[in-house]
């Protein structure tokens, strides 16, 4: 019967229309200008950046102070950690939030001419007290170590890059540290001795939920995939070098973000990072010397401008710093196309629904007459 046959079609059309109407549209969610957070803290010069999704704020360190600070979306700065028991004049570099144990992990290092010191500190985010300070074992053969960046897996194990020695430490949830990976892959690439950052090797590191690390090397522009179980590493094939690569982050959709002080790369891979492609490449203003990238709320991408180069000079003072959202121009264009596609589908369903309704009313009139 026409009346009975019309009901399933009508229901399915209405359901489809509702799905289209309630579907999230990224470009509408992120409408307007990119989010810029300006914040003030005398002589902070932050190098590391992390995002605490539970507290919904950013976390930054300092290359001049033994402190770690939270920064709200509105730029309000709060001293999260102040640890005067650390050696004088140490630098707080890479940061990571251990969601499993509700901890903040921080790379602590001392640079020349200070006495050697390199460790991973863990702080309870609820009490703001230190859980452990794990000294990182040195390799007698290599140069003076630099604990640069840290990533954490789902078991609470931390992985710390040594930028001077080109190897990775592992620190378990109890604070026990060991040299985890000294793969030959890390020293297989030629380094130009005249390169301004030839001294800086392994740098940014991020943990992938599939059980491996992605690590970038500043002085070669290479990326490595490192097995989180046994430390074996191999070079990730990319179409170009990521020159002076510094920080790394991974978005929830698998897009890998790599930042240098001039560029932010959006990278994708179809084979779990045997090789990868550059999906987008955004030029950054080098004035603020971007060093770190983090994924904030709603998967937004943020870059830290901590003016670190100024801070390393020692005789410069600064109070203003920033954390800025950076959007992929290519993604924005594709989102715009999807809006028109969804609107077109919605209009088509609506017109078809009107046709069905007319047909239904006609059948009812025939039955009534």
N, C-alpha and C positions, 0 to 999 in steps of 0.2 A: 504493500500500500504506500502511496506517496507520502502520507503523514508519518507513518512509522519509519520509512526510509530517510526522511529528512532529519529526524532527531539525532542520530549519531553524527551526521555531518555538521549539524548546528553546534553540538557540544564540542566536537573536535576543533571547529573553527574558533569558537570562543576561547577554548583552552590555549590554542596556539597564539591567539591575539594577546591574551594575558601574559604568556611567557615572553613575548616580544616586548611588551610594555614594561615589564618589571626587570628585564635583563639589564645587568649593570653595564654602563657604557663608560670606559676609562676616561675618554676625553671630556665627558661632562663632569665626572668626579674630580678631575684635575683641571677644571676650567680656571681661567684667569692666568695671571703671571706666575712664574715659578716662585716657590716659597723661599724667601731669604731671611735668615736668622742672624741679625747682628747682635753681638754680645760684648760686654766689657769686663775685663779682669786685668789688673796691672801686671805687665810682664809675664803673662801666662805662656805665650808662644806654644800652643798645643800642636803636637805632631800626630797623635793617634786619635781615632774617632770610633765610637761604637754606639749602637742604639739599644736601649733597654725597652723592649716592647711591653713589659709588665708595668713599668713606671711611666711609659710613654715620654721618655726624654732621651736626649743624646748625652754621651759621656766623653769627656776629653781629658787628656793628660797635660803634661807640661815639660818642656826641656830645661826649665830653670828652677822649678819648684818641686818639692816632694809632696805634691797634692794632685788629686783627681777631682774633677768638677762635673756636675750635671748641668745641662743647658736645656731649658724648656723651649717649646715652639715659639714662645714670645721673646726669647732671649734672656730669660731670668737665669742667673748663674748661682749655683749653690755648691758649697764645698762638700763633696761627697766623702772624700778620704783625705786626711792629713796625717802623714806618717813620719813624725820626727825621728823615729828609730832607724830610718834608712840613712845610709852614709850621706854626708854633706855633698850638695851639688850634683847628685845623681839626676839622670834624665828618665822621665816616664814616657816610653814610646808606645808600642802597640798595645791595644786593649781588646778584650773580648768578654762577652757576657756568657757565663755558664748557666744556662737556664735550668739544667737538671739539679744543680746544687745551689742555685740562687747566689752565685758568686760573680765577682768581677775579677778578671785576670789581667795583670799588667806587667809588661816587660820593663825591667829596671836595669839600667846600664850606666856606666861611668866612662866618659871619654877622656882622651889625653888632655892635659897631663895628669889627671887624677889617678889614684891607685886603681888597679883593675877591680871591677865589680860588675857582675852580670847575673841576674836572677829573675825568677818569675814570682810575683807576689799574688796571693789570692785573698780577697776580702769578701766577707759576708755582706750581701747587699741589704739585709734587714738590720743587722746590728752595726754595720760599717766598721767592724773589727777585722783585723788581719787573721786569716785562717792559717796560712803558712807563708814562709819566704824560702823558696827553693833555689839554692845556689846551682848554677848550671855548670856542669863539668867541662873543663877546657881540654882541647887537643894540643898537646905540647908542640906539635909540628907546625901549627898554623899561626897566623897573626893574632893579635889581641882580639878576643871575641866581642861582638856587638849583638846583644839580644834586641832584635828589631821589631818583629811582629809576632802575633800569636793567634791561633785558631783553636777551637775546642770541639770535640766530637760529642756524640750523644751519651757517652759513658763518663764524661767529665775529664777525659784525657786531653791535655793541652799540647800543642805543637808550636815550637818557637823557632824562628829562623835566626841563624847566625850570619849576618851580612858580610862579615870579614872573612870567616872561615868556610863559607859555602857548605854548611851542613845544618841539620835540623835536630833540635832537642825534643824529647818527649818528657812530659811531667804528668804523672798520674794524679788521681783525685786526692791521694794522700800526701802529695808534695814530693814524691820520689822522682828524681830527674836522671836522665841518661841521654847519651848521644844516640839518636834514633836512626838517622839516615845520613850517610856520607857517600851517596851514589856518585859514581864517576860521571854520570850525566851532568852533574852540576859544574864540573870543570872541563867539560868536553868542548865548550864553545870559546872561540878566540875573543880575548878582551884587548881592546885598543889601549895601550898604556897612556896615550895622550888624551883619552876620553875624560871629561871633567869629573865623572863619577866612577872611574875605573876601580876605585877601592870598595864600592858597594855592590855586593853580589846578591845572594838570595834576600828577598825583601818581603813583600806582601804574601800572605798565605790565607787560604779559605778552605773550610772543610765541606765536602760534598756528602750528602746523606747516603750516597751509594758506596761509601767506604774508601774515599781517597781524598787527597789534598791537591789543590791547585796552587802552585807557587810561582811567583815571577822573579826574574833576576834583573836588577837595574842596569848593570854594566854591559849586558848583552841584549836586553830586550826580549829574552826568551821566557816561555812558560813551560813548567814541568808538571806532570801528573805523578803523584807519589802515593803508593799503596799505604793505607793507614795501618795495615797489619804488620807488614815486613819491611817497609821503608824503601822498596824498590821504586826506581824513578825512571821516567822516559820523557823525552822531549815531545811537547805538543806541537804539531805542525800548524803553523799560522801563515797567512798570506803576506804578512809583514812583521817586522820586529816592533815590539812595544817599547819604544825608546824611553829610557829612564823610568821604566815602570816602577811604581811604588806600592800603593794600596790595592787590595783585591776584596771584592764582595760578591756574593751570589744571591740573585733575586729568587723569589719563590717559584717563578716560571722557568728557572734554570739558566737564565741569562747571566753571564759572568761580566762583572764590571771591573775594569782596571784603570787606575788613574796615575798620571804623571803630573808634574807641575805645569804642563802645557796642554794635556790631552786627556779626555775620558773616552775609553773604548767600551762599546757594547759588543760582547762576543757570544756566539752560539756554536753548538756542536751537535752533530747528528749521530756520533758514535762514541759517546761518553768520553770525549776529549782525547781520542787518538789524534784527531785534528780538529781545528775550529775555524770559524769564519768571522770576519769583522762585520757585524750587522750595522753598526753605526759608529761614527767617530766625531766627537765634539771637541772643538778647540776651546781651551780655557784661558782666561786671563792669568798670565804667570805672575802678576804683581803680588798676589796673596800667597804664592808658592803652595798650591794644593798638594797635600801629601797623603790624604786618606779618603776613602769612600765608604759609605754605609748605606744600608737599605732601611728607610724609616717606615712610618705608618703608611698603609695602602700601597706598599711596594714602591714608594717614591725613592728616588736616588739622590743622595746628598754628598757633597764634597766639602771637606774642611779646608779653609784658608787660614792657616795659623801663622803665616809670615815667619816660618822657621828659619829661613836664611838670615833674616835680620837678627833673630834671637841668638843664632850661633856666633854672631860677631861679638856678643858680650857687652858692648858699650852702647847699645841701642835700647831705648825704652819704647814700649807700645802698650796701649790699653784696649784697642779695638780689634776684634777678630770676627770671623763670620763662618756660618755653615749654610751653604746654598744648594737648593734643589737644581738638578740638571736633568732636562728631558731630552729624550731621543727625538730628533726632528722626523726621522723616518717613521717611528711608532705613532707620532702625533698625526701624520698624514694618513697612515693606515687606519687609525681610529676614526678619522673624519670620514673615510670611505665607508666604514662599517655603519656609521650613523645613517648615511643615506640608504645603504642596503636595508637596514632594519626598518627605516621609515617606509621604504618602498614595499617591503614584505607586509608591513602592517597595513598599508593602504590597500594592497592587493587582497589581503584577507578580509578587510572591511567591505570592500566592494563585492567580493564573492558572498560574504555573509548577507549583504543587502539583497543580492539576487536570490539567495536561498530563502530569505524571509518573505520576499514577494511570492516566490513559488509556494511556500507554506500557506500564506494567507489565501492565495488563489485556490488551493486544495480545500481549505476550510470553508470558503465561500461555496464551493461546489457541493460539499457535503451538506452544508446548511440548507442550500436551495433544493 
